[in-house]
Amino acid sequence: MSLSLPPLRDRPEDFIPLAAYFLEQYSTRILETAMRRSNWSQTKAAGLLGLQRTYLARLLQQKGIQQGSD
């Protein structure tokens, strides 16, 4: 059985769903890493990620991430 699939650059409609899939898969790891590197300072972690601190706080709450949760 052979599967032929054109390159992603030829399927722009597939880019956003694919990016969303990988973001969902790795978002918890990314958030935990940023928090550890910033010594659990939400302000510093938000700066590392380019997010507003209030948005980062909401993401951390949604994902159930708190200091020592890893």
Sequence and secondary structure as in RCSB ss.txt:
>XXXX:A:sequence
MSLSLPPLRDRPEDFIPLAAYFLEQYSTRILETAMRRSNWSQTKAAGLLGLQRTYLARLLQQKGIQQGSD
>XXXX:A:secstr
       GGG GGGHHHHHHHHHHHHHHHHHHHHHHHTTT HHHHHHHHT  HHHHHHHHHHHT  TT  
